[in-house]
Every structure is written in C-alpha cells, then in structure tokens.
Amino acid sequence: MQNQASTTSHNPDRIIFTVGYAGHDRDSLLALFKAQGITAVADIRTFKRSSYWTAFDADSFGPFLRENGIAYVFMGDVMGGKPQTPALYPDGQLDYGLMAQTPAFRSGIARLVSGAEKYRICLMCAEKDPLDCHRTLLIAPALKEAGFDLRHLVEGRIESQTETEQRMLQVNGGDVPDLFAAAEPDPDADYKLALARQIKRVAPMADDAIKRR
C-alpha cells in the first residue's frame, strides 16, 4: 500500500475488514475505524468522487484519515466494482469471473495481502449491505483463497463473511441445477449457485457503469 501513515501495527489473524460509508458521516466512520483498531483504509470505489456522499471524496477524505493516524490508499483503479473496460461486460453485465482474472485485479489482491502483514486494513465502498457489494461477491472469494477472512462493519455490529454467505444462501436458495450435479457431489454447490444468483441480481450493467466520454 502507498500513501500511508506511519504505523507499526500488524495483522496476525489474517483478517480484513470492510465497510460501506452510506449512512455515515466522517466522524462516525472514523470512530468505527478507531473502535476496531483499523490502521489503513483501502478505498475500492471505482470513482474517487461521489455525487451524493461528497464528504467521502478521495481528495478530502484521504487527508482527513491521515490526519487522524489512519493510512489511506485509493484502489478503485484495480479493484473498483464498475470497471471501465467494455470487454468485462460480455453480455451487458459485469462478469466478476473475468474481472477476477485480470492482471490489475490480481495485483490489487497481492497488494492487500502484502499490506495486511503490517496494517489492519478495512476495505471501503459506498454500499451499506456487504451482500450487495463487490467487496463480498468479487473480492472476498479471492481473499479467502489467499488465506484471509473478512469481517463486515454493518449496522453497528461485525458480520463475518460466513454470516454474510448464510444470508446469501437464504436469499438465493433453491434446487441445485444439473450443471452442478457432477459424478462426485460438490459440497459447495449450494454456495456456488447462491453466489451466481446474487451476482446476477446486483452486478452492474455496462450502460449504467461505464462513463460515456
């Protein structure tokens, strides 16, 4: 991570936090970070500025965090949920599988893994519910593969990634289609189906996500 405040904190538990700033103001979000011992924030929005939540624009919120002893880095260029590459929307909707394989995204994951050796990191996006955000649907699987667990700061409590996935199964449950019924039963079939359904439900469409220049 770059543009960081000086710190000697580290993350022995291999946990990365996430939060959506919707419904917060700067002070309440800062208090939340302090309460959880967060020492670095990775901003994973695609765009540095918001038309509504202007208090969290990168050019002012970043310095605010640093002034309060928390490192800040913008990573929306490699991990943002609305990438500006048309090829990642093959059917008009963002394909998270394709995005997860891009060199840029994989470099972002590697950067988080490296940074977590020194910092207690929180990923920040706008969406309040982690179930409706790419931090759960795109980034969490990659971090889990790297040996990390996620903790979501939401509604005044900490929700584990396991709890988020359980909610996803409840919302998207149903019969597992034949394509998952292999000769050897797949113990993750229900999760894979629920994830695919949730992605279909919330992944952005190209017409809405890509800025027209």
Secondary structure, DSSP 8 states (H G I E B T S, - for coil): --S--------TT-EEEEEE-TT--HHHHHHHHHHTT--EEEE--SSS--SS-GGG-HHHHHHHHHHTT-EEEE-HHHH-SS-S-GGG-TTSB--HHHHHTSHHHHHHHHHHHHHTTT--EEEEES-SSGGGSHIIIIIHHHHHHTT-EEEEEETTEEEEHHHHHHHHHHHH-----GGG--SS--TTHHHHHHHHHHHHHHS-BHHHHS---
